[in-house]
């Protein structure tokens, strides 16, 4: 079995295990995602960037990988995934949903992955980051998405997903797994402009703005699934390919 790019450190056994996990994981995620009842708010922000020919840098929390994978499928989005065993099977699953992968993280292979993401964005493909990955701290933005925005000039598009009922993993990221036929709400925030390349203060302020936008989106998503007494408007889930 030929290893994926950036995974040469894995053993043949690990790559075989990753293939088995992906073979079982893809139909499971696809079926679960199909069953969800979506409420969408802020989707017009993404549509506006599409019309303007500005592929965004999607930014979200690590604990929402499963539901985000299904919602944004088949768009050619390139995602940074860790160059380890977990990154291997995750990459194999999301590639079946139409994503590209750049192997690396803030702790290993990050420069190589950022260089690939930059090339892909120049070719017109969006990118995506789990901005508190790969190891946390949870819901604290690491600078990778901001660095890529600075390199490319493309805006960052924050979003958050909540589902109820759901299971919550005991992992550091408190990963959320929606139960079949659960209600799911996605809130897409306003695009955050890329910071100027040479302005270090703006880089940090952009990172803080992104973190605040994600926290705000999380609160709004909770309200949309009835986890708060307040309510806000939502758009319809757009037609998506099967």
Secondary structure as UniProt FT lines:
FT   TURN            5..6
FT   TURN            8..9
FT   HELIX           12..35
FT   STRAND          37..41
FT   HELIX           43..51
FT   TURN            52..53
FT   STRAND          57..60
FT   HELIX           62..64
FT   HELIX           65..71
FT   STRAND          78..81
FT   HELIX           85..96
FT   TURN            97..98
FT   STRAND          100..103
FT   HELIX           110..122
FT   TURN            123..124
FT   STRAND          127..130
FT   TURN            131..135
FT   TURN            138..139
FT   HELIX           144..152
FT   STRAND          156..168
FT   TURN            172..173
FT   STRAND          176..188
FT   TURN            197..198
FT   HELIX           200..224
FT   TURN            225..226
//
